[in-house]
């Protein structure tokens, strides 16, 4: 019983590998090269930028060579096949060289999105590029379904092999006392889950008449999922969204931004339903199914207007961002999908993923793209606001920028600084060097600008997220800015440098009753300083302040200006805390 089963497995594997070499020779070379390079990376445990670009080249090259081989099978002219292969791989090599050596000064966000769009387009072309001449989508639907099933089976087999061999290898140290390096399991994972799975997948891909199988077969499993899962779910979404639309119309309100995600979800469900129903519609010509396929997009079409208004409202309130621009593009694509399905009566459906990939590619990979437009739009907006409210020379120094923010209303200052933070986090600091000089800290500039007061009572910091008590096993610290100032109070004739350490209890921290005695024998000073724990917590949030903080003294005759403090637990006693503090005591 076992021998025929094993013979069948080895025969299938042997046939798959032979088919790989004959049908996809370039793809096989890429898979072997990728496997070897991954082995090298495991041994090095380090990857430079050129090495990362090489990994990208080998990975995408595997996918690109596969889709080119599949497409070339449909082309009779040898010159055209050769030209397509050379052009495609030449472009990929140029792209990899750019990533390795030319992308250092460019935005990682823009590059990542553009390459994600390119890889997605190549991936989708594997299933649809070879079937553009077909009269309907049955052949490509069958090929795509078979390919997905084959890919899942290949990955499963690779995982089973990896688990089985890993179990065998892990038993060797137990049974024979052998030392097995942890890298061995990584090598096994690469061999089984990448090399073996990919070779099995490409070796068993349909070819010839099987590749262009036009036999229509209704899938009962998919029909059951649609009837008992997706249709009730769609009805629920439609009811909620239409009730919400009626509500905002009655109250004459703008839609909530959350409605965009519900609209995206119902459109995704609609597309899944259209794809799953396609073979059934082609096989049975059921009127109810035909009505559902054609009119479901029409029912969703009015809801897209809610998404449009919601996105426009967000852009109007908060300005453009990469996510919001892609949402508005996705919203426009949804309109095209719904109208297109209604006009062609959903006879063709594979134009949906193809149009999605091309839209994503055209809005991401061209010189004028969403990320680039967002960067320029936010930059110009910030530059316009600064020029309108400041006469200081650009680019600004850190202190000039902080002073500029302090001169503005808080909401406006926060909005301008938040836009610079967005540019810094999504792109890099080079995109606003004409506004701020290199090395400026935009992440804390707004808070510094709100901390330019001489008395702690004027400091306004949101403390809603601060614990009522100080957290155990954690340190709290703050110090004055390196360029900070200490104003000499009027009426005081002398000041003394103070750098002391005191011990306080957890109970005193909770009750806001830290009173520390301070004695300066040479100056005949014996006073008590009150440390307000709420003030300490606010200072911790801010990290630093441009001027010292005044703390009250019990005598009323002296004034203490705090420069820094460091609060931590003392040893193993959870109830005791150590407070290191420094500052100046002014005496009348």
C-alpha positions in Angstrom: 0.0 0.0 0.0 2.8 2.4 0.9 5.1 1.7 -2.0 2.7 2.8 -4.8 1.9 5.9 -2.8 5.6 6.8 -2.5 6.2 6.0 -6.1 3.5 8.4 -7.1 4.9 11.2 -4.9 8.4 10.8 -6.4 7.1 10.5 -9.9 5.0 13.7 -9.4 8.0 15.6 -7.9 10.3 14.4 -10.7 7.9 15.4 -13.4 7.5 18.8 -11.7 11.2 19.5 -11.6 11.7 18.4 -15.2 8.8 20.6 -16.3 10.3 23.5 -14.4 13.6 23.3 -16.3 12.0 23.0 -19.7 9.2 25.5 -19.3 10.6 28.1 -16.9 14.4 28.0 -17.1 14.9 31.7 -16.1 12.6 31.3 -13.2 14.4 28.2 -12.0 17.7 30.1 -12.1 16.2 32.9 -10.0 14.8 30.5 -7.5 18.2 28.8 -7.1 20.0 32.1 -6.8 17.5 33.4 -4.3 17.9 30.2 -2.2 21.7 30.5 -2.2 21.7 34.2 -1.3 19.3 33.5 1.6 21.7 30.9 2.8 24.5 33.5 2.6 22.4 36.0 4.6 21.8 33.5 7.3 25.5 32.9 7.7 26.2 36.6 7.8 23.3 37.9 10.0 23.8 41.3 8.4 22.3 43.0 5.3 23.6 46.2 3.7 21.6 48.3 1.4 23.1 46.8 -1.8 22.4 43.3 -0.4 18.8 44.3 0.4 18.5 45.5 -3.2 19.9 42.2 -4.4 17.3 40.3 -2.3 14.6 42.5 -3.9 16.0 41.8 -7.4 16.0 38.0 -6.9 12.6 37.9 -5.3 10.9 40.1 -7.9 12.9 38.6 -10.7 11.4 35.2 -9.8 7.9 36.6 -10.1 8.7 38.7 -13.2 10.3 35.8 -15.1 7.3 33.6 -14.3 4.8 36.0 -15.7 7.0 36.7 -18.8 7.3 33.0 -19.5 3.5 32.5 -19.2 2.9 35.4 -21.5 5.5 34.3 -24.0 3.7 31.0 -24.4 0.9 32.9 -26.1 3.2 34.8 -28.5 4.3 33.1 -31.7 6.9 35.7 -32.8 10.3 34.7 -31.3 11.7 38.3 -31.7 8.8 39.7 -29.6 9.3 37.1 -26.9 13.0 37.8 -26.7 12.5 41.6 -26.7 9.9 41.3 -23.8 12.2 39.2 -21.7 15.3 41.4 -22.2 13.3 44.6 -21.6 11.6 43.4 -18.5 14.8 42.1 -16.9 16.8 45.2 -17.9 14.2 47.4 -16.2 14.4 45.3 -13.1 18.2 45.4 -13.0 18.1 49.2 -13.4 15.6 49.4 -10.6 17.7 47.2 -8.3 20.8 49.4 -9.0 18.8 52.5 -8.1 17.7 50.9 -4.8 21.3 49.8 -4.1 23.1 53.1 -4.8 20.7 55.9 -5.9 17.9 55.8 -3.3 19.9 57.0 -0.3 18.7 60.6 -0.5 15.1 59.8 -1.5 12.0 59.3 0.6 11.7 55.7 1.9 7.9 56.1 1.9 7.7 57.2 -1.7 10.0 54.4 -2.8 8.3 51.7 -0.8 4.8 52.6 -2.1 6.0 52.8 -5.7 7.7 49.4 -5.5 4.7 47.8 -3.7 2.5 49.0 -6.6 5.0 47.6 -9.1 5.2 44.2 -7.4 1.4 44.0 -7.1 1.0 44.7 -10.8 3.6 42.0 -11.7 1.9 39.5 -9.3 -1.6 40.1 -10.8 -0.2 39.8 -14.3 0.7 36.2 -13.6 -3.0 35.2 -13.5 -4.4 37.5 -16.2 -1.7 38.6 -18.8 -1.9 35.4 -20.8 -5.7 35.6 -21.3 -6.2 39.1 -22.7 -7.4 37.7 -26.1 -10.1 35.4 -24.6 -13.7 36.2 -25.3 -14.7 35.8 -21.6 -13.0 35.3 -18.3 -13.7 31.6 -17.8 -10.2 30.4 -18.8 -8.4 32.9 -16.7 -10.8 32.3 -13.8 -10.1 28.5 -13.9 -6.3 29.2 -14.2 -6.3 31.6 -11.3 -8.4 29.2 -9.1 -6.1 26.3 -10.0 -3.0 28.3 -9.4 -4.2 29.5 -5.9 -5.1 26.0 -4.9 -1.7 24.7 -6.2 0.2 27.5 -4.4 -1.6 26.7 -1.1 -0.9 22.9 -1.6 2.8 23.6 -2.4 3.2 25.8 0.7 1.5 23.3 2.9 3.7 20.5 1.6 6.8 22.7 2.2 5.7 23.4 5.8 5.0 19.7 6.4 8.5 18.8 5.1 10.1 21.5 7.2 8.3 20.4 10.3 9.1 16.7 9.8 12.8 17.3 9.0 13.1 19.8 11.9 11.6 17.2 14.3 14.1 14.6 13.0 17.1 17.0 13.4 16.0 18.2 16.9 16.0 14.6 18.0 19.7 14.1 17.2 21.0 16.1 20.2 18.7 14.2 22.5 19.5 10.7 21.2 23.2 11.1 20.2 24.4 14.2 22.0 25.2 16.0 18.8 25.3 19.8 18.6 22.9 21.4 16.1 23.2 25.1 15.3 20.1 27.2 15.3 21.0 28.3 11.8 20.4 24.7 10.6 16.6 25.3 11.1 16.8 28.5 9.0 18.5 26.6 6.2 15.8 23.9 6.4 13.1 26.6 6.3 14.5 28.2 3.2 15.0 24.9 1.4 11.5 23.5 2.2 9.3 26.6 2.4 10.9 28.6 -0.4 12.9 26.4 -2.8 10.7 23.2 -2.6 7.4 25.0 -2.5 8.2 27.3 -5.5 9.6 24.5 -7.6 6.5 22.4 -7.0 4.3 25.4 -7.7 5.8 26.3 -11.1 6.3 22.7 -12.0 2.6 21.9 -11.7 1.1 25.0 -13.3 -1.4 24.2 -16.1 -0.1 24.4 -19.6 -1.5 23.9 -23.1 -5.1 23.0 -23.2 -5.3 22.8 -19.4 -4.0 26.4 -19.2 -6.8 27.6 -21.4 -9.5 25.4 -19.9 -12.9 27.0 -20.9 -15.1 24.4 -19.3 -17.6 26.1 -17.1 -18.1 24.4 -13.7 -20.3 25.8 -11.0 -18.6 25.6 -7.6 -21.0 24.5 -5.0 -18.7 25.3 -2.1 -18.3 28.9 -3.3 -22.1 29.2 -3.9 -22.7 28.0 -0.4 -20.3 30.6 1.1 -22.0 33.4 -0.9 -25.6 32.3 0.0 -25.1 31.7 3.7 -22.3 34.0 4.6 -21.6 36.9 2.2 -25.2 37.8 1.2 -26.4 38.1 4.8 -23.3 40.1 5.7 -23.9 42.4 2.7 -27.5 42.9 3.7 -26.4 43.9 7.2 -23.9 46.5 5.8 -26.6 47.9 3.4 -29.1 48.3 6.1 -26.7 50.0 8.5 -25.3 52.4 5.9 -28.7 53.3 4.4 -30.2 54.0 7.8 -27.2 56.1 8.6 -27.6 58.0 5.3 -31.3 58.7 6.1 -30.3 59.9 9.6 -27.7 62.4 8.4 -30.1 63.7 5.7 -32.8 64.3 8.3 -30.4 66.0 10.7 -28.6 67.7 7.8 -25.2 66.6 9.0 -22.0 65.6 7.3 -21.1 61.9 7.4 -18.6 60.6 10.0 -15.2 59.6 8.7 -15.7 56.0 9.9 -18.3 55.5 7.1 -15.4 55.3 4.6 -14.2 52.0 6.2 -17.7 50.5 6.1 -18.0 51.5 2.4 -14.6 49.9 1.6 -15.7 46.7 3.4 -19.0 46.4 1.5 -17.2 47.1 -1.8 -14.7 44.4 -1.1 -17.5 42.0 -0.3 -19.3 43.0 -3.5 -16.2 42.2 -5.6 -15.7 38.8 -3.9 -19.4 38.0 -4.6 -19.0 38.9 -8.3 -15.9 36.7 -8.6 -17.4 33.7 -6.8 -20.7 33.9 -8.7 -19.0 34.2 -12.1 -18.6 30.4 -13.0 -22.2 29.7 -11.8 -23.6 32.5 -13.9 -21.7 31.3 -17.0 -22.9 27.7 -16.4 -26.5 28.0 -15.4 -27.8 31.4 -16.6 -30.0 31.8 -13.5 -32.1 35.0 -13.6 -31.9 35.7 -9.9 -28.1 35.3 -9.9 -27.9 37.6 -13.0 -30.0 40.2 -11.2 -27.8 40.0 -8.1 -24.6 40.3 -10.1 -25.8 43.4 -12.0 -27.8 45.3 -9.4 -25.8 44.8 -6.3 -23.2 47.4 -7.4 -26.1 49.8 -8.2 -27.4 49.4 -4.6 -23.9 50.3 -3.3 -23.4 53.2 -5.7 -25.3 55.8 -3.5 -23.3 54.8 -0.5 -20.0 55.8 -2.3 -21.2 59.4 -2.1 -21.1 59.1 1.8 -17.5 58.0 1.5 -16.7 60.9 -0.9 -18.2 63.5 1.4 -16.5 62.0 4.4 -13.0 62.0 2.8 -13.5 65.6 1.5 -14.5 66.7 5.0 -11.3 65.1 6.5 -9.1 66.8 3.9 -10.9 70.1 4.5 -10.5 69.8 8.3 -7.0 68.4 8.5 -5.4 68.9 5.1 -4.0 66.3 2.6 -2.1 63.2 3.6 -1.0 60.1 1.8 -3.8 58.0 3.2 -6.5 60.5 2.4 -5.4 60.9 -1.2 -5.3 57.2 -1.7 -8.7 56.9 -0.2 -10.2 59.5 -2.6 -8.5 57.6 -5.5 -9.9 54.3 -4.2 -13.3 56.0 -3.9 -13.1 57.1 -7.6 -12.1 53.5 -8.6 -15.2 52.2 -6.7 -17.4 54.4 -8.9 -15.8 53.0 -12.0 -16.3 49.4 -10.7 -19.9 49.8 -9.8 -20.8 51.6 -13.1 -18.7 49.2 -15.2 -20.4 46.1 -13.7 -23.8 47.5 -14.4 -23.1 48.5 -17.9 -21.4 45.2 -19.1 -23.9 43.2 -16.9 -20.9 41.7 -15.1 -20.0 39.6 -18.1 -16.3 40.4 -17.6 -14.8 40.7 -14.1 -11.0 40.3 -14.4 -10.7 43.9 -15.5 -11.4 44.8 -11.8 -8.1 43.6 -10.3 -6.2 44.7 -13.5 -7.6 48.2 -13.3 -6.9 48.3 -9.5 -3.2 47.4 -10.1 -2.8 49.8 -12.9 -4.5 52.6 -11.0 -2.2 51.9 -8.0 0.8 51.8 -10.2 0.1 55.0 -12.2 -0.6 57.0 -9.0 2.5 55.7 -7.2 5.3 55.0 -9.6 5.2 58.0 -11.9 7.3 61.2 -11.2 4.0 62.9 -10.2 2.6 60.6 -7.6 0.5 60.7 -4.4 3.4 60.7 -2.0 5.3 63.4 -3.9 2.1 65.5 -4.3 1.4 65.2 -0.5 5.0 66.2 0.4 4.9 69.3 -1.8 1.4 70.3 -0.7 2.2 70.1 3.0 5.5 71.8 2.5 4.0 74.7 0.6 1.2 75.0 3.1 3.7 75.3 6.0 5.9 77.7 4.1 2.9 79.9 3.3 1.8 80.0 7.0 5.3 80.8 8.2 5.8 83.6 5.7 2.4 85.1 6.6 3.1 85.2 10.4 6.8 85.7 10.7 9.4 88.1 9.3 12.4 86.0 10.4 14.9 84.9 7.8 14.5 81.3 6.5 15.7 78.7 7.2 15.1 79.2 11.0 17.3 78.1 13.9 15.7 76.0 16.6 15.2 78.9 19.0 13.7 81.1 16.3 11.2 78.4 15.3 10.2 77.8 18.9 9.7 81.6 19.4 7.6 81.6 16.2 5.4 78.8 17.5 5.0 80.6 20.9 3.7 83.7 19.1 0.9 81.8 17.4 -2.4 80.6 18.8 -2.0 77.1 20.2 -4.2 75.4 17.6 -2.4 77.0 14.7 1.1 76.3 16.2 0.2 72.7 16.8 -1.2 72.4 13.2 2.0 73.8 11.7 4.4 71.7 13.8 2.3 68.6 13.2 2.7 69.0 9.5 6.5 69.3 9.8 6.4 66.2 12.0 4.4 64.4 9.3 7.0 65.4 6.6 9.9 64.2 8.9 8.3 60.9 9.7 6.9 60.0 6.3 9.7 61.4 4.2 12.9 63.0 5.7 14.2 66.2 7.1 15.7 67.2 3.7 12.3 68.1 2.4 12.0 71.2 4.6 15.6 72.4 4.9 14.4 75.7 3.3 12.2 76.2 6.4 14.3 74.8 9.3 18.0 74.4 9.4 19.5 70.9 9.8 19.3 69.4 13.3 16.1 71.1 14.4 13.9 69.0 16.7 10.4 69.4 15.3 9.0 66.6 17.5 9.4 68.6 20.7 9.4 72.2 19.4 5.6 72.8 20.0 5.9 71.7 23.6 9.0 73.8 24.2 7.1 76.8 22.8 4.3 76.2 25.3 6.8 76.0 28.1 8.3 79.5 27.7 6.8 80.8 31.0 8.4 81.8 34.2 5.9 80.4 36.6 4.7 76.8 36.7 1.1 77.8 37.2 0.9 79.1 33.6 2.1 75.7 32.1 -0.7 73.9 30.3 0.0 70.3 29.6 -2.5 67.5 29.1 -2.0 65.2 32.2 -5.0 62.9 31.6 -2.7 60.0 30.7 -0.5 60.4 33.8 -0.8 57.8 36.5 -2.2 59.0 39.8 0.9 57.7 41.5 4.4 57.3 40.2 5.0 53.8 38.6 7.3 51.5 40.4 10.6 50.4 38.8 10.6 53.5 36.6 12.7 56.7 36.7 11.4 60.2 36.2 13.7 63.0 35.1 13.8 66.5 33.7 16.4 69.2 33.1 16.5 72.7 31.8 17.4 73.2 28.1 21.1 73.6 27.4 20.4 77.2 26.2 17.9 77.8 29.0 17.8 80.9 31.2 17.3 81.8 34.9 15.9 85.2 35.5 17.0 87.0 38.7 14.0 88.0 40.7 13.6 91.6 41.8 14.5 92.4 45.4 16.9 89.5 45.9 20.5 90.2 46.7 22.2 86.8 46.6 21.8 83.3 45.2 23.2 79.9 46.0 23.8 76.9 43.9 21.9 73.8 45.2 22.7 70.2 44.2 21.1 67.9 46.8 19.7 64.4 47.3 16.7 63.7 49.4 14.6 60.6 50.3 10.8 60.6 50.1 8.1 58.0 50.5 5.5 56.6 48.2 2.8 58.0 50.5 4.2 61.5 50.2 4.2 61.2 46.4 0.6 60.1 46.3 -0.5 62.9 48.7 1.5 65.6 47.0 3.4 66.4 50.2 7.1 66.3 49.4 8.6 68.9 51.7 12.4 68.9 51.7 14.5 70.8 54.3 17.3 72.8 52.8 20.1 74.1 55.0 22.9 76.4 53.8 25.1 77.1 56.9 27.3 79.7 55.3 24.3 81.8 54.4 22.3 81.1 57.6 19.5 79.6 55.5 17.1 77.0 57.0 14.0 76.6 54.8 11.7 74.0 53.4 11.0 73.5 49.6 7.7 72.1 48.5 7.9 69.8 45.4 4.5 69.6 43.8 4.2 66.1 42.2 1.8 67.4 39.5 4.4 69.9 38.4 7.0 67.1 38.3 4.8 64.9 36.2 4.2 67.8 33.7 7.9 68.4 33.5 8.6 64.7 32.8 6.1 64.9 29.8 8.0 67.8 28.4 11.6 66.5 28.8 13.0 70.0 29.0 12.1 73.6 29.3 13.7 76.9 28.3 13.6 78.5 31.7 13.9 77.3 35.3 10.8 76.4 37.3 10.0 78.2 40.5 9.1 76.1 43.6 7.6 77.6 46.7 9.6 78.0 49.9 7.9 77.8 53.3 9.5 80.9 54.8 8.2 83.1 52.0 11.5 85.1 52.1 13.5 82.8 49.7 12.8 81.7 46.2 14.0 78.4 44.7 14.4 77.9 40.9 14.5 74.2 39.9 17.0 73.3 37.1 16.7 69.5 37.0 15.5 66.5 39.0 15.9 62.7 38.9 13.4 60.6 40.8 13.8 56.8 41.3 13.1 54.0 43.7 15.6 53.4 46.5 17.1 49.9 46.6 14.7 47.0 47.3 12.3 49.1 49.4 9.3 49.8 47.2 8.0 52.5 49.5 11.1 54.8 49.4 12.1 57.0 46.5 15.3 59.0 45.9 15.0 62.6 44.6 18.2 64.2 43.1 17.6 67.8 42.4 19.5 71.0 41.5 18.8 74.6 41.1 19.4 78.1 42.7 18.1 79.5 45.9 17.6 83.3 45.9 17.9 85.2 49.2 16.6 88.7 49.9 
